[in-house]
């Protein structure tokens, strides 16, 4: 437990200077500059995500993600992400119309969202030599990972499939907006794949497929179904970090 608290503290202190700089930019930027505000929020997310690597919260081997083996830490990160979504929705009232939470029926959306996530996750796990059998892991790790996978990726989907894709739909066709949101999503993993880790093209290829799939799921069924796709895919390529 103490190791988990220490690593979370170090993680937050590592991010603090960057978060302060972004906060000052957002405080000075008028709400009318919604496009730039969206770009800043995405940049903040990239900082938060990529800082997990030097903080020791995760590591990559091909498409395999190894998470710090402490359920409390994983659950805390997931809950913080959900709180981030609540903060964004509360503060950015003018951008709420961009957030298409649900379209179509819950059953159909759930089946498509889950099915797409399973297809992507099982395919990537097979290529990585990782058995997508979460029940092989301890129940505590699985619970923490589920909270992180769906909570953390809810925040990512709100940014990319909510604000970004919603704004793109105002200037291009919905299909093109879905493609663009997926490709921008992949491009925003370039730093993670090339400079932060040695993941390289496999990470970019995976995130392009995942992002485009989430874009089309969001187009048809909304953000909640895209989050189901994203979270499920990540669950199936994850494992505990061996220490």
PyMOL commands that set and color helices and strands:
alter all, ss='L'
color gray80, all
select helices_A, chain A and resi 2-28+34-54+71-91+93-98+106-128+134-136+139-168+174-187+190-196+201-221+223-235
alter helices_A, ss='H'
color red, helices_A
select strands_A, chain A and resi 58-61+64-67+238-240
alter strands_A, ss='S'
color yellow, strands_A
deselect
rebuild
show_as cartoon
